[in-house]
Amino acid sequence: MKINAVIFDMDGVIFDTEKLAKESWRLVAKEFGVPVGEDFMTMLLGMSHTGILDVYAKYFGDYELGCKIYNWRKAFMNDTIEQNGVPVKQGVRELFAYLKEADLPMALATSSYRPNVERLFRVTGLENPFSVVVTGDTLEHSKPDPEIFLRAAKGLNVPINECLIIEDSFNGIIGGSAAGAITVMVPDMVQPTPEVRARAYAICDSLLDIIPLIKEINQGK
């Protein structure tokens, strides 16, 4: 087993956006007078917005209400990020620098849409190191389907079983595992369940832990 490329999720892995997303749901509950359960928020982590209105409609029992909530959250997230920025997760810059030095190509596989990717890199001033970017608006199937990871690996021209995938969501870990990649979870808003632990190659506390993990794997230890 050897790692010849690394595929990153974005929200909750590179940028600390999931806390803001959770806050938006707290405000939705207050603004629209609807209950928003933790299970629902966890289910949404890692999902693309393709078909999301149907998910909202099913949960809230009304398609029009689902559309209103979707648009309200989108505006809230975009405005807050533009005004206040967003923190970069611990270890991002160090890991990017290591992978660049080690000549390991990187891809971004995010359920977010491309304009949001561009916005987050712009407002944080973080250099975008990715030679391949696959976004949710280009997908036929959302995570946990492995499509996004298989497309990222194909774009890198690296076999998927030689790719390390870094994820923070259950949907991402399940999809990465199904793709056949070496999948690592760096928990953000949710802790791994026994099923997720069984599918993940490793659980790391931060992105800083990924560096020695790659060295260990590639040195055959």
Solvent accessible surface area in square Angstrom, and as a share of the most:
residue,aa,sasa,rsa
1,M,143,0.64
2,K,110,0.46
3,I,0,0.00
4,N,50,0.26
5,A,0,0.00
6,V,0,0.00
7,I,0,0.00
8,F,0,0.00
9,D,8,0.04
10,M,0,0.00
11,D,27,0.14
12,G,1,0.01
13,V,2,0.01
14,I,0,0.00
15,F,0,0.00
16,D,26,0.14
17,T,3,0.02
18,E,18,0.08
19,K,111,0.47
20,L,31,0.16
21,A,17,0.13
22,K,81,0.34
23,E,62,0.28
24,S,0,0.00
25,W,9,0.03
26,R,137,0.50
27,L,41,0.20
28,V,0,0.00
29,A,33,0.26
30,K,161,0.68
31,E,106,0.48
32,F,57,0.24
33,G,66,0.63
34,V,22,0.13
35,P,113,0.71
36,V,28,0.16
37,G,31,0.30
38,E,103,0.46
39,D,125,0.65
40,F,8,0.03
41,M,30,0.13
42,T,33,0.19
43,M,94,0.42
44,L,24,0.12
45,L,24,0.12
46,G,16,0.15
47,M,40,0.18
48,S,0,0.00
49,H,74,0.33
50,T,67,0.39
51,G,44,0.42
52,I,8,0.04
53,L,51,0.25
54,D,93,0.48
55,V,35,0.20
56,Y,5,0.02
57,A,17,0.13
58,K,178,0.76
59,Y,89,0.34
60,F,28,0.12
61,G,67,0.65
62,D,65,0.34
63,Y,116,0.44
64,E,114,0.51
65,L,44,0.22
66,G,0,0.00
67,C,31,0.19
68,K,109,0.46
69,I,0,0.00
70,Y,32,0.12
71,N,88,0.45
72,W,72,0.25
73,R,28,0.10
74,K,105,0.44
75,A,52,0.40
76,F,45,0.19
77,M,32,0.14
78,N,33,0.17
79,D,76,0.39
80,T,26,0.15
81,I,3,0.02
82,E,83,0.37
83,Q,143,0.64
84,N,117,0.60
85,G,22,0.22
86,V,19,0.11
87,P,86,0.54
88,V,34,0.19
89,K,42,0.18
90,Q,122,0.54
91,G,6,0.05
92,V,1,0.00
93,R,132,0.48
94,E,91,0.41
95,L,0,0.00
96,F,17,0.07
97,A,62,0.48
98,Y,40,0.15
99,L,0,0.00
100,K,151,0.64
101,E,151,0.68
102,A,44,0.34
103,D,123,0.64
104,L,20,0.10
105,P,53,0.33
106,M,11,0.05
107,A,0,0.00
108,L,0,0.00
109,A,0,0.00
110,T,1,0.01
111,S,9,0.06
112,S,16,0.10
113,Y,71,0.27
114,R,101,0.37
115,P,83,0.52
116,N,33,0.17
117,V,3,0.02
118,E,101,0.45
119,R,42,0.15
120,L,0,0.00
121,F,15,0.06
122,R,146,0.53
123,V,43,0.25
124,T,28,0.16
125,G,64,0.61
126,L,13,0.07
127,E,128,0.58
128,N,68,0.35
129,P,40,0.25
130,F,21,0.09
131,S,87,0.56
132,V,26,0.15
133,V,32,0.18
134,V,9,0.05
135,T,1,0.00
136,G,0,0.00
137,D,69,0.36
138,T,68,0.39
139,L,13,0.07
140,E,134,0.60
141,H,94,0.42
142,S,27,0.18
143,K,2,0.01
144,P,58,0.37
145,D,49,0.25
146,P,32,0.20
147,E,33,0.15
148,I,0,0.00
149,F,0,0.00
150,L,80,0.40
151,R,94,0.34
152,A,0,0.00
153,A,4,0.03
154,K,170,0.72
155,G,46,0.44
156,L,20,0.10
157,N,137,0.70
158,V,21,0.12
159,P,75,0.47
160,I,33,0.17
161,N,94,0.48
162,E,51,0.23
163,C,0,0.00
164,L,0,0.00
165,I,0,0.00
166,I,0,0.00
167,E,0,0.00
168,D,2,0.01
169,S,2,0.01
170,F,41,0.17
171,N,20,0.10
172,G,0,0.00
173,I,0,0.00
174,I,41,0.21
175,G,0,0.00
176,G,0,0.00
177,S,35,0.22
178,A,64,0.49
179,A,12,0.09
180,G,39,0.38
181,A,15,0.11
182,I,11,0.06
183,T,2,0.01
184,V,0,0.00
185,M,0,0.00
186,V,9,0.05
187,P,26,0.17
188,D,27,0.14
189,M,61,0.27
190,V,24,0.14
191,Q,125,0.55
192,P,14,0.09
193,T,51,0.30
194,P,115,0.72
195,E,93,0.42
196,V,2,0.01
197,R,134,0.49
198,A,90,0.70
199,R,96,0.35
200,A,13,0.10
201,Y,101,0.38
202,A,24,0.18
203,I,54,0.27
204,C,11,0.07
205,D,133,0.69
206,S,16,0.10
207,L,3,0.01
208,L,66,0.33
209,D,55,0.29
210,I,0,0.00
211,I,30,0.15
212,P,77,0.48
213,L,24,0.12
214,I,1,0.00
215,K,90,0.38
216,E,83,0.37
217,I,7,0.04
218,N,48,0.25
219,Q,113,0.50
220,G,67,0.65
221,K,175,0.74
